[in-house]
Amino acid sequence: MPRDSTSYVLYYSPGAASMAVHWMLIELGVSFESQLIDIDAGRQHDPAYLRLNPAGRVPTLMVDGTPRHESVALLILLAERHPEAALAPEPGSVDRAAWLEMMVYLANTILPAMRDWFYAGSDGDPAGAEAVRALACRRLDAAWDKLDAHLGESHDYLIGDKLSTADFMAVMLMRWTRNMPRPALGWPNLARYIRQLRARPSFTELNAREGLTEWRNEEA
Ligand SMILES: N[C@@H](CCC(=O)N[C@@H](CS)C(=O)NCC(=O)O)C(=O)O
């Protein structure tokens, strides 16, 4: 039986790391509340929000009244709580190891490089920000090379030729490259993959709910 999904409240900022979780909640078709935390306006530092997320970051997902954090962990948790949606390979299945490997790669290789690219000047010494950003770019280019080769010309999804949590995370991260020196759309297999994932009605709904107009198939 599906769980009582009204126990979810997503704290999000448009286009931020909350986007993958928001997308998955929509794709799952569960009901949930959403609360805007505008990070451009600094709302992540409001005392009320810091009580839910002391790091002052989005996303936070309230699950049965408890604040939970970390986008990749939240995707895994949602897959576990909604097995009927089959958005993660079952434990012991052929694709499980590849899925775990991909989720960890997205979380501990691509996401930190993205953080360095966007926050080098505020997380670290602004005087060294340019070098940090250059390294982040090199790391991200290598990651896109890897994922482009992984998809090849014939795979539409990252794992097991079916939609999984890895795709919500990967497409969100690829979206963040749109104004970078080498946007992910410049890799041929990534471009095909992105266009195919962006065509999902849930992605259109996600953009509408977050008020986002950039980086949609209609404008490509
Ligand atoms: N590892 C965290 C990263 C969260 C994160 O860095 N979120 C950014 C937005 S993409 C944020 O909240 N930035 C606001 C700030 O750092 O002040 C996750 O995956 O949830």
The ligand as a Gaussian input file, in Angstrom:
#p B3LYP/6-31G(d) Opt

LIG

0 1
 N       24.800000      18.401000      -0.552000
 C       23.605000      19.207000      -0.491000
 C       23.888000      20.518000      -1.199000
 C       22.813000      21.524000      -0.963000
 C       23.208000      22.882000      -1.502000
 O       24.399000      23.236000      -1.609000
 N       22.181000      23.675000      -1.843000
 C       22.420000      25.016000      -2.311000
 C       21.534000      25.318000      -3.496000
 S       21.925000      24.364000      -4.924000
 C       22.057000      26.007000      -1.232000
 O       21.199000      25.743000      -0.421000
 N       22.710000      27.169000      -1.256000
 C       22.457000      28.230000      -0.339000
 C       23.671000      28.599000       0.448000
 O       24.672000      27.850000       0.447000
 O       23.615000      29.642000       1.108000
 C       22.454000      18.468000      -1.146000
 O       22.689000      17.723000      -2.093000
 O       21.312000      18.602000      -0.688000

